[in-house]
Amino acid sequence: MEYIKSDKPDGCIFCKDSIRNDEFVLYEGEYSFVIINRYPYINGHLMIAPFRHVGNLEDLTSDEKREIFDLLSTSVKALKETMNSEGFNIGINLGRAAGAGVDDHVHVHVVPRWSGDTNFMTVLGEVRVIPEDVLKTRDVLLPYFQKL
C-alpha cells in the first residue's frame, strides 16, 4: 500500500546517483550489484543490475554480462542457504510490453520459491501477502553477501 499510495519520484531506482536506496543493496561488484526488491513478489525477491544505466541486453559489455551471471549464481546459492529456497523464478523483462516496471535499466529478477508458497489471498483478492518485513529479509541475506 505504501507504494500504491505514494508519489512516484523521478529517476532510476537502480542508479546510484539517482533515487536508488542503498539500504536495500546487498552487494556491489565491479560492474553490477544485488539489491533486494523493496516491493517483492515474495520474501527474498532479489534483483541484479549493472551500475551503468543500460536498457538493452545487447548494450551490456562482456564484463557486465559475466558479472551479472556470476551474481545470479551467487544469489541463488545465498537464497538456498539462508532461506531454504526450493526453486526459483529467474527472469528479465525487456521493455514495457514485456512487463518491465523499469524498462530503461536492465535488471534480472531472482524470485525464490517453496512448495505450496501460494496462498488464498492471491486467488481471492489479487494481492500478495509477504510474511516478513523486507528489511528483516535483508538482514538475513546481508551476512552471506558480506562474506564475498
N, CA, C and O of each residue as an XYZ file, in Angstrom:
592
protein
N       0.824     -1.193      0.000
C       0.000      0.000      0.000
C       0.868      1.257      0.000
O       0.520      2.264     -0.616
N       2.006      1.184      0.701
C       2.908      2.336      0.723
C       3.265      2.740     -0.709
O       3.228      3.922     -1.051
N       3.605      1.767     -1.534
C       3.996      2.045     -2.922
C       2.814      2.556     -3.746
O       2.942      3.525     -4.495
N       1.677      1.903     -3.603
C       0.498      2.261     -4.387
C       0.069      3.698     -4.098
O      -0.270      4.444     -5.016
N       0.084      4.080     -2.831
C      -0.404      5.401     -2.435
C       0.631      6.516     -2.581
O       0.277      7.695     -2.561
N       1.892      6.155     -2.726
C       2.936      7.175     -2.729
C       3.099      7.851     -4.085
O       2.756      7.289     -5.124
N       3.631      9.072     -4.050
C       4.029      9.748     -5.280
C       5.270      9.043     -5.792
O       6.158      8.698     -5.013
N       5.336      8.829     -7.088
C       6.482      8.143     -7.678
C       7.535      9.185     -8.035
O       7.275     10.080     -8.839
N       8.724      9.075     -7.442
C       9.767     10.066     -7.728
C      10.346      9.858     -9.127
O      10.335      8.749     -9.663
N      10.842     10.932     -9.697
C      11.541     10.834    -10.975
C      12.933     10.280    -10.717
O      13.544     10.552     -9.683
N      13.420      9.508    -11.660
C      14.765      8.966    -11.542
C      14.755      7.465    -11.672
O      13.713      6.849    -11.896
N      15.920      6.887    -11.530
C      16.084      5.442    -11.699
C      16.392      4.780    -10.359
O      17.306      5.200     -9.649
N      15.630      3.749    -10.018
C      15.823      3.050     -8.737
C      17.107      2.230     -8.711
O      17.514      1.759     -7.649
N      17.753      2.050     -9.865
C      18.987      1.267     -9.926
C      20.249      2.121     -9.995
O      21.344      1.615     -9.753
N      20.118      3.386    -10.315
C      21.287      4.259    -10.467
C      21.674      4.893     -9.139
O      20.863      5.539     -8.474
N      22.933      4.692     -8.773
C      23.430      5.195     -7.501
C      23.318      6.724     -7.399
O      23.078      7.259     -6.317
N      23.491      7.410     -8.512
C      23.429      8.868     -8.490
C      22.016      9.395     -8.733
O      21.834     10.582     -9.000
N      21.013      8.513     -8.640
C      19.626      8.916     -8.844
C      18.848      8.667     -7.554
O      19.160      9.254     -6.519
N      17.837      7.799     -7.612
C      16.987      7.581     -6.434
C      17.175      6.202     -5.807
O      16.347      5.774     -5.003
N      18.256      5.498     -6.165
C      18.498      4.174     -5.585
C      18.621      4.284     -4.072
O      19.275      5.192     -3.559
N      17.987      3.353     -3.360
C      18.058      3.320     -1.903
C      19.106      2.291     -1.505
O      18.860      1.088     -1.596
N      20.277      2.754     -1.063
C      21.380      1.859     -0.724
C      21.081      0.956      0.463
O      21.791     -0.022      0.693
N      20.042      1.274      1.213
C      19.631      0.446      2.348
C      19.258     -0.964      1.889
O      19.328     -1.913      2.670
N      18.861     -1.098      0.617
C      18.424     -2.384      0.089
C      19.515     -3.114     -0.694
O      19.301     -4.246     -1.128
N      20.667     -2.496     -0.880
C      21.763     -3.115     -1.628
C      22.445     -4.164     -0.755
O      22.839     -3.885      0.377
N      22.577     -5.375     -1.297
C      23.231     -6.465     -0.582
C      24.700     -6.604     -0.953
O      25.524     -6.997     -0.128
N      25.022     -6.276     -2.213
C      26.398     -6.476     -2.674
C      26.672     -5.597     -3.883
O      25.822     -5.449     -4.760
N      27.859     -5.018     -3.922
C      28.314     -4.268     -5.083
C      29.576     -4.912     -5.621
O      30.562     -5.071     -4.902
N      29.536     -5.282     -6.896
C      30.708     -5.821     -7.555
C      31.439     -4.706     -8.283
O      31.324     -3.535     -7.921
N      32.188     -5.077     -9.310
C      32.922     -4.082    -10.093
C      32.022     -3.404    -11.125
O      32.174     -2.215    -11.407
N      31.079     -4.176    -11.689
C      30.233     -3.670    -12.773
C      28.733     -3.701    -12.459
O      27.939     -3.071    -13.158
N      28.352     -4.425    -11.423
C      26.933     -4.619    -11.131
C      26.724     -4.870     -9.645
O      27.679     -4.953     -8.871
N      25.461     -4.989     -9.264
C      25.149     -5.132     -7.838
C      23.882     -5.963     -7.649
O      23.117     -6.193     -8.585
N      23.685     -6.409     -6.397
C      22.499     -7.156     -5.996
C      21.720     -6.285     -5.024
O      22.279     -5.728     -4.078
N      20.425     -6.178     -5.271
C      19.563     -5.367     -4.417
C      18.303     -6.172     -4.106
O      17.790     -6.888     -4.966
N      17.815     -6.054     -2.892
C      16.569     -6.734     -2.536
C      15.407     -5.861     -3.023
O      15.434     -4.639     -2.879
N      14.412     -6.490     -3.585
C      13.260     -5.768     -4.115
C      12.466     -5.173     -2.952
O      12.045     -5.887     -2.042
N      12.272     -3.873     -2.996
C      11.547     -3.187     -1.925
C      10.074     -3.582     -1.884
O       9.450     -3.557     -0.823
N       9.521     -3.945     -3.040
C       8.125     -4.365     -3.145
C       8.096     -5.752     -3.801
O       7.729     -5.881     -4.969
N       8.479     -6.776     -3.052
C       8.708     -8.105     -3.636
C       7.430     -8.876     -3.945
O       6.366     -8.618     -3.382
N       7.574     -9.833     -4.862
C       6.502    -10.796     -5.107
C       6.408    -11.749     -3.930
O       5.324    -12.204     -3.565
N       7.575    -12.047     -3.334
C       7.676    -12.958     -2.207
C       8.969    -12.621     -1.475
O       9.873    -12.039     -2.074
N       9.079    -12.965     -0.214
C      10.293    -12.666      0.544
C      11.528    -13.228     -0.151
O      11.512    -14.345     -0.668
N      12.587    -12.442     -0.154
C      13.838    -12.865     -0.770
C      13.960    -12.498     -2.238
O      14.947    -12.859     -2.878
N      12.978    -11.786     -2.791
C      12.997    -11.380     -4.198
C      14.151    -10.405     -4.407
O      14.131     -9.282     -3.902
N      15.157    -10.852     -5.160
C      16.342    -10.044     -5.430
C      16.348     -9.557     -6.869
O      15.659    -10.106     -7.729
N      17.136     -8.520     -7.116
C      17.357     -8.043     -8.478
C      18.845     -7.781     -8.646
O      19.524     -7.350     -7.714
N      19.336     -8.046     -9.838
C      20.744     -7.826    -10.168
C      20.767     -6.870    -11.349
O      20.074     -7.086    -12.344
N      21.566     -5.811    -11.239
C      21.595     -4.798    -12.290
C      23.014     -4.275    -12.475
O      23.814     -4.280    -11.540
N      23.319     -3.823    -13.685
C      24.618     -3.172    -13.890
C      24.586     -1.771    -13.275
O      23.516     -1.186    -13.107
N      25.756     -1.241    -12.942
C      25.813      0.137    -12.465
C      25.414      1.106    -13.567
O      24.730      2.098    -13.317
N      25.851      0.808    -14.797
C      25.536      1.706    -15.916
C      24.047      1.673    -16.218
O      23.404      0.629    -16.109
N      23.517      2.796    -16.589
C      22.108      2.919    -16.964
C      21.969      2.437    -18.405
O      22.147      3.206    -19.350
N      21.647      1.147    -18.560
C      21.587      0.484    -19.866
C      20.241     -0.210    -19.989
O      19.844     -0.955    -19.093
N      19.538      0.026    -21.087
C      18.204     -0.544    -21.253
C      18.126     -1.789    -22.106
O      17.080     -2.437    -22.144
N      19.202     -2.148    -22.794
C      19.175     -3.288    -23.707
C      20.277     -4.281    -23.376
O      21.399     -3.889    -23.055
N      19.958     -5.560    -23.453
C      20.969     -6.590    -23.215
C      22.164     -6.431    -24.139
O      23.309     -6.605    -23.723
N      21.893     -6.100    -25.395
C      22.969     -6.005    -26.372
C      23.924     -4.839    -26.101
O      25.000     -4.770    -26.694
N      23.540     -3.936    -25.220
C      24.409     -2.816    -24.873
C      25.297     -3.101    -23.664
O      26.162     -2.291    -23.329
N      25.092     -4.241    -23.006
C      25.948     -4.625    -21.884
C      27.314     -5.063    -22.403
O      27.417     -5.686    -23.460
N      28.349     -4.737    -21.658
C      29.685     -5.204    -22.012
C      29.827     -6.674    -21.613
O      29.016     -7.197    -20.848
N      30.843     -7.320    -22.127
C      31.104     -8.715    -21.749
C      31.360     -8.826    -20.253
O      30.903     -9.773    -19.613
N      32.088     -7.863    -19.693
C      32.370     -7.886    -18.250
C      31.088     -7.740    -17.434
O      30.919     -8.416    -16.420
N      30.192     -6.869    -17.868
C      28.916     -6.696    -17.158
C      28.097     -7.979    -17.229
O      27.559     -8.423    -16.215
N      27.997     -8.569    -18.393
C      27.228     -9.815    -18.544
C      27.804    -10.919    -17.667
O      27.067    -11.633    -16.987
N      29.107    -11.052    -17.689
C      29.765    -12.102    -16.900
C      29.499    -11.904    -15.406
O      29.163    -12.854    -14.698
N      29.653    -10.664    -14.934
C      29.455    -10.423    -13.506
C      27.987    -10.591    -13.106
O      27.698    -11.130    -12.038
N      27.073    -10.142    -13.940
C      25.650    -10.314    -13.641
C      25.317    -11.790    -13.511
O      24.595    -12.191    -12.598
N      25.848    -12.610    -14.434
C      25.554    -14.044    -14.355
C      26.228    -14.673    -13.139
O      25.645    -15.553    -12.506
N      27.435    -14.244    -12.800
C      28.089    -14.731    -11.587
C      27.284    -14.362    -10.344
O      27.132    -15.178     -9.434
N      26.767    -13.128    -10.305
C      25.954    -12.704     -9.161
C      24.612    -13.417     -9.127
O      24.034    -13.604     -8.056
N      24.118    -13.812    -10.275
C      22.898    -14.623    -10.330
C      23.140    -15.960     -9.632
O      22.334    -16.389     -8.807
N      24.232    -16.603     -9.960
C      24.579    -17.875     -9.320
C      24.778    -17.701     -7.816
O      24.306    -18.518     -7.024
N      25.469    -16.648     -7.430
C      25.700    -16.364     -6.010
C      24.382    -16.106     -5.284
O      24.193    -16.561     -4.156
N      23.481    -15.382     -5.922
C      22.184    -15.062     -5.310
C      21.352    -16.317     -5.081
O      20.720    -16.466     -4.035
N      21.352    -17.216     -6.057
C      20.627    -18.482     -5.908
C      21.204    -19.267     -4.739
O      20.462    -19.790     -3.907
N      22.523    -19.348     -4.678
C      23.169    -20.076     -3.583
C      22.847    -19.436     -2.230
O      22.576    -20.137     -1.255
N      22.879    -18.105     -2.179
C      22.569    -17.395     -0.925
C      21.146    -17.676     -0.472
O      20.911    -17.915      0.712
N      20.199    -17.651     -1.392
C      18.796    -17.895     -1.037
C      18.567    -19.344     -0.617
O      17.751    -19.608      0.266
N      19.268    -20.274     -1.232
C      19.167    -21.677     -0.817
C      19.690    -21.851      0.607
O      19.062    -22.511      1.436
N      20.842    -21.251      0.877
C      21.496    -21.451      2.177
C      20.841    -20.674      3.317
O      20.796    -21.165      4.445
N      20.336    -19.475      3.044
C      19.805    -18.653      4.135
C      18.297    -18.777      4.312
O      17.781    -18.587      5.413
N      17.582    -19.099      3.215
C      16.120    -19.123      3.282
C      15.532    -20.480      2.883
O      14.314    -20.639      2.800
N      16.413    -21.453      2.637
C      15.985    -22.806      2.256
C      15.063    -22.823      1.039
O      14.110    -23.600      0.986
N      15.348    -21.969      0.071
C      14.541    -21.921     -1.151
C      14.616    -23.254     -1.880
O      15.681    -23.862     -1.983
N      13.471    -23.698     -2.384
C      13.386    -24.992     -3.072
C      13.411    -24.855     -4.583
O      13.658    -25.832     -5.290
N      13.164    -23.672     -5.079
C      13.156    -23.417     -6.511
C      13.246    -21.927     -6.754
O      13.271    -21.138     -5.809
N      13.295    -21.532     -8.031
C      13.469    -20.120     -8.376
C      12.749    -19.786     -9.666
O      12.699    -20.596    -10.592
N      12.193    -18.593     -9.719
C      11.786    -17.971    -10.970
C      12.841    -16.902    -11.225
O      13.057    -16.022    -10.392
N      13.492    -16.983    -12.370
C      14.540    -16.036    -12.736
C      14.173    -15.457    -14.087
O      13.892    -16.200    -15.028
N      14.173    -14.136    -14.190
C      13.781    -13.553    -15.465
C      14.209    -12.122    -15.652
O      14.585    -11.420    -14.713
N      14.136    -11.713    -16.920
C      14.434    -10.345    -17.323
C      13.263     -9.877    -18.182
O      12.965    -10.487    -19.209
N      12.602     -8.808    -17.773
C      11.521     -8.227    -18.565
C      12.114     -7.086    -19.381
O      12.490     -6.052    -18.830
N      12.196     -7.275    -20.688
C      12.783     -6.257    -21.561
C      11.678     -5.482    -22.252
O      10.968     -6.022    -23.100
N      11.535     -4.223    -21.893
C      10.533     -3.365    -22.498
C       9.228     -3.343    -21.735
O       8.871     -4.308    -21.060
N       8.524     -2.243    -21.847
C       7.253     -2.052    -21.155
C       6.246     -3.124    -21.556
O       5.490     -3.609    -20.714
N       6.231     -3.502    -22.846
C       5.286     -4.521    -23.328
C       5.524     -5.875    -22.680
O       4.612     -6.700    -22.614
N       6.738     -6.114    -22.201
C       7.076     -7.381    -21.547
C       6.823     -7.334    -20.046
O       7.072     -8.313    -19.342
N       6.333     -6.210    -19.556
C       6.022     -6.102    -18.134
C       7.102     -5.438    -17.303
O       7.030     -5.460    -16.074
N       8.101     -4.849    -17.943
C       9.170     -4.201    -17.188
C       8.639     -2.975    -16.463
O       8.097     -2.063    -17.088
N       8.793     -2.952    -15.155
C       8.426     -1.777    -14.381
C       9.440     -0.665    -14.575
O       9.088      0.515    -14.566
N      10.693     -1.040    -14.748
C      11.776     -0.120    -15.082
C      12.330     -0.631    -16.397
O      13.088     -1.600    -16.418
N      11.956      0.014    -17.501
C      12.310     -0.539    -18.804
C      13.566      0.063    -19.422
O      13.975     -0.338    -20.512
N      14.174      1.017    -18.739
C      15.373      1.622    -19.322
C      16.650      1.297    -18.548
O      17.694      1.900    -18.796
N      16.574      0.336    -17.600
C      17.755     -0.132    -16.868
C      17.610     -1.645    -16.699
O      16.813     -2.117    -15.888
N      18.388     -2.392    -17.472
C      18.323     -3.853    -17.456
C      18.524     -4.368    -16.031
O      19.393     -3.887    -15.305
N      17.718     -5.342    -15.645
C      17.878     -5.990    -14.349
C      17.289     -7.399    -14.403
O      16.349     -7.672    -15.150
N      17.859     -8.269    -13.606
C      17.443     -9.670    -13.529
C      16.704     -9.876    -12.218
O      17.190     -9.493    -11.154
N      15.526    -10.484    -12.299
C      14.768    -10.834    -11.102
C      15.138    -12.243    -10.660
O      15.217    -13.156    -11.482
N      15.364    -12.418     -9.366
C      15.606    -13.727     -8.775
C      14.548    -13.892     -7.685
O      14.620    -13.264     -6.629
N      13.566    -14.751     -7.962
C      12.430    -14.915     -7.052
C      12.481    -16.326     -6.463
O      12.262    -17.303     -7.179
N      12.769    -16.437     -5.159
C      12.801    -17.763     -4.540
C      11.399    -18.346     -4.424
O      10.417    -17.617     -4.281
N      11.324    -19.667     -4.487
C      10.024    -20.349     -4.399
C      10.138    -21.534     -3.442
O      11.213    -22.101     -3.245
N       8.999    -21.885     -2.858
C       8.882    -23.025     -1.970
C       7.637    -23.796     -2.373
O       6.672    -23.207     -2.859
N       7.652    -25.084     -2.179
C       6.465    -25.885     -2.473
C       5.292    -25.345     -1.669
O       5.391    -25.179     -0.453
N       4.182    -25.072     -2.348
C       2.984    -24.587     -1.670
C       3.062    -23.149     -1.216
O       2.347    -22.767     -0.290
N       3.915    -22.322     -1.839
C       4.064    -20.951     -1.350
C       2.970    -19.991     -1.814
O       2.991    -18.819     -1.436
N       2.033    -20.444     -2.607
C       0.915    -19.573     -2.959
C      -0.115    -19.622     -1.846
O      -0.154    -20.581     -1.076
N      -0.943    -18.603     -1.757
C      -1.948    -18.598     -0.702
C      -3.265    -18.074     -1.243
O      -3.327    -17.563     -2.361
N      -4.302    -18.201     -0.457
C      -5.645    -17.841     -0.898
C      -5.805    -16.348     -1.179
O      -6.680    -15.963     -1.954
N      -4.974    -15.500     -0.563
C      -5.091    -14.054     -0.785
C      -4.833    -13.711     -2.252
O      -5.496    -12.839     -2.813
N      -3.877    -14.393     -2.869
C      -3.577    -14.142     -4.277
C      -4.775    -14.503     -5.145
O      -5.097    -13.787     -6.093
N      -5.431    -15.606     -4.826
C      -6.566    -16.078     -5.615
C      -7.799    -15.210     -5.404
O      -8.457    -14.827     -6.371
N      -8.118    -14.895     -4.157
C      -9.342    -14.164     -3.841
C      -9.220    -12.654     -3.994
O     -10.127    -11.999     -4.509
N      -8.122    -12.116     -3.555
C      -8.016    -10.663     -3.505
C      -7.054    -10.053     -4.491
O      -6.877     -8.835     -4.498
N      -6.422    -10.861     -5.326
C      -5.426    -10.387     -6.276
C      -4.355     -9.548     -5.581
O      -3.887     -8.547     -6.122
N      -3.975     -9.970     -4.377
C      -2.892     -9.334     -3.633
C      -1.953    -10.420     -3.139
O      -2.305    -11.599     -3.113
N      -0.772    -10.015     -2.752
C       0.195    -10.953     -2.191
C       0.450    -10.579     -0.737
O       0.474     -9.402     -0.376
N       0.637    -11.588      0.078
C       0.947    -11.376      1.480
C       2.397    -11.762      1.701
O       2.794    -12.892      1.413
N       3.185    -10.836      2.209
C       4.590    -11.076      2.488
C       4.713    -11.295      3.998
O       4.392    -10.398      4.777
N       5.180    -12.493      4.424
C       5.174    -12.798      5.845
C       6.266    -12.120      6.666
O       6.222    -12.165      7.895
N       7.242    -11.495      6.015
C       8.348    -10.892      6.757
C       8.662     -9.526      6.164
O       8.636     -9.355      4.945
N       8.958     -8.558      7.017
C       9.354     -7.236      6.556
C      10.586     -7.350      5.662
O      11.486     -8.143      5.938
N      10.626     -6.561      4.597
C      11.711     -6.623      3.623
C      13.070     -6.372      4.267
O      14.050     -7.022      3.902
N      13.148     -5.446      5.215
C      14.428     -5.160      5.853
C      14.886     -6.310      6.758
O      16.086     -6.502      6.950
N      13.953     -7.064      7.305
C      14.337     -8.249      8.087
C      14.894     -9.331      7.158
O      15.854    -10.020      7.502
N      14.287     -9.471      5.989
C      14.811    -10.409      4.999
C      16.207     -9.979      4.571
O      17.107    -10.807      4.436
N      16.381     -8.674      4.358
C      17.717     -8.160      4.015
C      18.731     -8.532      5.085
O      19.850     -8.935      4.767
N      18.350     -8.402      6.352
C      19.257     -8.714      7.449
C      19.652    -10.190      7.481
O      20.734    -10.535      7.957
N      18.782    -11.056      6.977
C      19.102    -12.489      6.889
C      20.118    -12.733      5.770
O      21.039    -13.534      5.926
N      19.947    -12.042      4.650
C      20.792    -12.254      3.478
C      22.120    -11.495      3.532
O      23.120    -11.976      3.000
N      22.146    -10.339      4.154
C      23.327     -9.470      4.137
C      24.602    -10.154      4.617
O      25.633     -9.997      3.963
N      24.595    -10.896      5.710
C      25.845    -11.549      6.146
C      26.427    -12.487      5.085
O      27.647    -12.597      4.966
N      25.583    -13.155      4.326
C      26.069    -14.042      3.264
C      26.836    -13.225      2.230
O      27.940    -13.603      1.839
N      26.263    -12.115      1.787
C      26.904    -11.296      0.760
C      28.112    -10.542      1.295
O      29.029    -10.234      0.533
N      28.132    -10.241      2.580
C      29.285     -9.544      3.169
C      30.519    -10.435      3.195
O      31.639     -9.930      3.261
N      30.334    -11.747      3.145
C      31.460    -12.679      3.125
C      32.173    -12.698      1.774
O      33.305    -13.174      1.683
N      31.528    -12.189      0.726
C      32.125    -12.235     -0.620
C      33.340    -11.332     -0.733
O      33.956    -11.256     -1.796
